[in-house]
Amino acid sequence: MATLANHVHQRPSHIQRLRKNLRFEVITRVLIRYSLALLATFIFVYPLIWLASASVKPNWEIYRQPLQLIPSEVQWDVYERLFQTAPFARYMTNSVIYALGGSLISLAFSILAAYGLSRYRFRGKRLTMVLILTVQLIPGLVSMIPLYLMMRWLGLFNTQHGMVLLYGSLRIPWAIWVLKGYFDTIPIELDESAWIDGASKFRTIWQILMPVLVPGLVAAFIIIFIGLWNEFALASVLLRNPDYLPVSVGTYVLLGPDESDFRLTAAASLVNIIPILLIFSVLQRYLVSGLAAGAVKQ
């Protein structure tokens, strides 16, 4: 009886020990995850902090050893010089037109193509998807000369609407793949219910599927917009009018290949990424869910 009583008394203490160990493991895992997240955040954010510091400190202090993050004197004149010596605001406006227009064109055509590839079965469907992916895998520099000749032949060389059309068409293959995967996650019963009620295919997409498709559309829009905003090679070749230059090419023209004022470079870089940060901060909650839902097995 005494042995049984001792065993009964020892059992709760054993359970408490297991609970403490489990709680310790959970807390340890959480601390490790948060530590890794903070480390990754610091690695990615520190260059931006350093650029902001370099843009407002005296030029000689940038090259002083040891390097100091906090400037001894804050000078804002470099931002005034950035917008006074060059039409930087016009460059920013052009980039918004090219990136936003190209993104909307890509999504408009990709929605229809992705819907057809997702909902219908036809001969050569898999081959069509492979060909679309192959087009996307072709490096942009390889097609530079053909695109240059095509734009001149179509009368779109050195025009803003030509750049918008070109940017939009070049991102369609990638957007089709992403949106096709997202359409695959939506039950076809939604389409059939709308068809029974007399809705057309276009109305089904616009009123029934579009609200469900919002995360995928936003994710694709963010990726396409960032890619078009940072595009440099095509714009530098196809645009000759200084009034049509995007901010990527305009920054290069402003700084030149031998610019020694690093403060101006840092200020231009920070101004360049502000629109991307704003768009990403507003729409980032859709990015992970949209890409994850579009990454289904084809």
C-alpha positions in Angstrom: 0.0 0.0 0.0 2.9 2.4 0.8 4.5 1.7 -2.6 1.2 2.4 -4.4 0.7 5.6 -2.5 4.3 6.8 -3.4 3.6 6.0 -7.0 0.4 8.0 -7.0 2.2 11.0 -5.4 5.1 10.7 -7.9 2.9 10.7 -11.0 1.7 14.4 -10.8 5.3 15.6 -10.3 6.3 13.6 -13.4 3.5 15.2 -15.4 4.5 18.7 -14.2 8.1 18.0 -15.2 6.9 17.0 -18.7 4.8 20.2 -18.9 7.7 22.3 -17.9 10.0 20.7 -20.5 7.3 21.1 -23.2 6.9 24.8 -22.3 10.6 25.3 -22.3 10.8 23.7 -25.8 8.0 25.9 -27.1 9.5 29.1 -25.7 12.9 28.1 -27.1 11.5 27.6 -30.6 9.6 30.9 -30.5 12.7 32.7 -29.4 14.8 31.1 -32.2 12.2 32.0 -34.8 11.9 35.6 -33.7 15.7 35.9 -33.5 16.1 34.6 -37.0 13.3 37.0 -38.2 15.0 40.0 -36.6 18.3 39.0 -38.0 16.9 38.7 -41.5 15.1 42.0 -41.1 18.3 43.7 -40.0 20.2 42.3 -43.0 17.6 43.6 -45.5 16.8 46.9 -43.8 20.4 48.0 -42.8 21.4 49.0 -46.4 18.4 51.3 -46.6 19.3 52.8 -43.2 22.9 53.3 -44.4 21.7 54.9 -47.6 19.5 57.3 -45.7 22.4 58.2 -43.4 24.8 58.6 -46.3 22.4 60.9 -48.2 22.3 63.5 -45.4 25.8 63.4 -44.0 28.7 65.5 -45.4 30.4 63.9 -48.4 33.8 63.6 -46.8 32.2 61.8 -43.8 31.1 58.9 -46.0 34.7 57.8 -46.7 36.0 58.4 -43.1 37.4 55.5 -41.1 35.8 54.1 -39.1 32.4 54.4 -40.7 29.7 55.9 -38.6 26.0 55.3 -39.2 24.8 58.5 -37.4 25.9 61.7 -39.2 27.6 64.4 -37.3 25.6 67.0 -39.3 22.4 66.5 -41.3 22.3 68.2 -44.7 19.1 68.1 -46.8 20.5 70.1 -49.7 21.2 66.9 -51.8 17.4 66.3 -52.2 16.8 69.8 -53.4 19.7 69.4 -55.8 18.3 66.1 -57.0 15.0 67.6 -58.1 16.5 71.0 -59.3 19.3 69.7 -61.5 17.1 67.1 -63.3 13.4 66.5 -64.0 13.4 63.7 -61.4 9.6 64.2 -60.8 9.0 63.6 -64.5 11.1 60.5 -64.4 9.0 59.2 -61.5 5.8 60.0 -63.3 7.0 58.1 -66.4 7.9 55.1 -64.3 4.5 55.1 -62.8 2.8 55.2 -66.2 5.0 52.4 -67.6 4.9 50.1 -64.6 1.2 50.7 -63.8 0.0 50.5 -67.4 2.1 47.5 -68.2 0.9 45.7 -65.1 -2.8 46.3 -65.9 -2.4 45.2 -69.5 -0.6 42.0 -68.4 -3.3 41.1 -65.9 -6.1 41.9 -68.3 -4.9 39.5 -71.0 -3.6 36.9 -68.5 -6.9 36.6 -66.7 -8.7 35.5 -69.9 -5.9 33.2 -71.0 -5.5 31.6 -67.5 -9.2 31.1 -67.2 -9.4 29.2 -70.5 -6.3 27.1 -69.7 -7.7 26.2 -66.3 -11.3 25.5 -67.1 -11.1 23.8 -70.5 -9.5 20.7 -71.8 -8.3 20.6 -75.4 -5.6 18.9 -77.5 -2.2 20.5 -77.0 -3.0 22.2 -73.7 0.1 20.9 -72.0 2.2 21.9 -75.0 0.7 25.3 -74.9 1.7 25.7 -71.3 5.2 24.6 -72.0 5.5 27.0 -74.9 4.3 29.9 -72.7 6.9 28.9 -70.1 9.6 28.7 -72.7 8.8 32.3 -73.9 9.1 33.5 -70.3 12.5 31.8 -69.9 14.1 33.6 -72.9 16.5 36.2 -71.5 15.5 39.8 -72.2 18.9 40.8 -73.7 18.7 38.0 -76.3 15.5 39.6 -77.7 16.8 43.2 -77.6 17.6 43.5 -81.3 14.3 41.9 -82.5 12.3 44.1 -80.2 14.2 47.2 -81.4 13.4 46.4 -85.0 9.8 45.5 -84.3 9.2 48.7 -82.4 10.6 50.8 -85.2 8.6 48.9 -87.8 5.4 49.4 -85.8 6.1 53.1 -85.2 6.3 52.6 -81.5 9.9 53.5 -81.1 10.6 56.4 -78.6 6.9 56.6 -77.6 5.4 56.3 -74.1 2.4 54.2 -75.3 4.8 51.9 -77.1 6.7 51.2 -73.9 3.5 50.6 -72.0 2.3 48.0 -74.6 5.7 46.4 -74.7 6.1 46.1 -71.0 2.5 44.7 -70.7 3.1 42.1 -73.4 6.4 40.9 -72.0 4.9 40.0 -68.6 1.9 38.1 -69.9 3.5 34.6 -69.9 4.5 34.7 -66.3 1.2 36.1 -65.2 -0.7 33.4 -67.1 1.2 30.7 -65.1 0.5 32.3 -61.8 -3.2 33.0 -62.4 -3.8 29.7 -64.0 -2.6 28.0 -60.8 -4.8 30.2 -58.8 -7.9 29.5 -61.0 -7.2 25.8 -60.4 -7.8 26.3 -56.7 -11.3 27.8 -57.3 -14.0 25.1 -57.5 -15.6 24.9 -60.9 -19.0 24.6 -59.2 -19.0 28.4 -58.9 -18.8 28.7 -62.7 -21.6 26.1 -63.1 -23.9 27.8 -60.7 -23.4 31.1 -62.5 -24.1 29.4 -65.9 -27.3 27.9 -64.6 -28.4 31.3 -63.6 -27.8 32.5 -67.1 -24.5 34.4 -66.6 -22.1 34.6 -69.5 -18.4 33.5 -69.3 -17.2 37.1 -69.0 -19.8 37.9 -66.3 -18.8 34.8 -64.5 -15.2 35.9 -64.4 -16.0 39.5 -63.5 -18.7 39.1 -60.8 -18.2 35.5 -59.5 -14.5 34.6 -59.7 -12.9 38.1 -59.6 -13.6 38.6 -55.9 -12.1 35.2 -55.1 -9.1 36.0 -57.4 -8.1 39.2 -55.6 -5.2 37.8 -53.6 -3.7 36.2 -56.7 -4.2 39.3 -58.8 -2.6 41.5 -56.1 0.4 39.1 -55.8 0.9 39.1 -59.6 0.5 42.9 -59.7 3.2 43.5 -57.1 5.7 41.2 -58.8 5.0 42.7 -62.2 5.0 46.3 -61.0 8.4 45.9 -59.2 9.9 44.2 -62.3 8.7 47.0 -64.6 9.7 49.7 -62.2 13.3 48.5 -62.1 13.6 47.7 -65.8 16.5 49.5 -67.4 17.8 47.8 -70.6 14.8 48.1 -72.8 14.0 51.7 -71.8 17.6 52.8 -72.4 17.5 51.4 -75.9 14.0 52.2 -77.0 13.7 55.7 -75.6 15.6 58.8 -76.9 13.4 61.6 -75.7 14.6 62.8 -72.3 11.0 63.6 -71.4 10.0 59.9 -71.7 12.8 58.4 -69.6 11.8 56.3 -66.6 13.4 56.8 -63.2 15.9 53.9 -63.7 17.3 55.4 -66.9 16.9 59.0 -65.6 19.0 58.2 -62.5 21.8 56.9 -64.7 21.6 60.0 -66.9 21.6 62.3 -63.8 24.5 60.6 -62.1 26.6 59.6 -65.1 29.2 56.9 -65.1 31.8 58.9 -63.1 29.7 60.6 -60.5 31.8 61.2 -57.4 29.1 62.6 -55.1 27.8 59.5 -53.4 25.3 61.6 -51.5 23.4 62.2 -54.7 23.6 58.5 -55.6 22.1 57.6 -52.2 19.4 60.2 -52.4 18.4 59.1 -55.9 18.3 55.4 -54.8 16.1 56.1 -51.8 13.6 58.2 -53.9 13.6 55.4 -56.5 12.4 52.8 -54.0 9.9 54.8 -52.1 6.9 54.0 -54.5 7.8 50.3 -54.3 7.9 50.3 -50.5 4.5 52.1 -50.4 2.8 49.7 -52.8 4.4 46.7 -51.0 3.4 47.9 -47.5 -0.2 48.4 -48.6 -0.6 45.2 -50.5 1.9 42.8 -48.9 -0.8 40.9 -47.0 -2.1 39.5 -50.3 1.4 38.5 -51.6 2.1 35.4 -49.6 -1.5 34.0 -49.8 -1.7 34.8 -53.5 1.6 33.2 -54.5 1.0 30.2 -52.2 -2.4 29.5 -53.7 -1.1 29.9 -57.2 1.7 27.4 -56.6 -0.5 24.3 -57.0 0.7 21.3 -59.0 -0.1 21.7 -62.7 
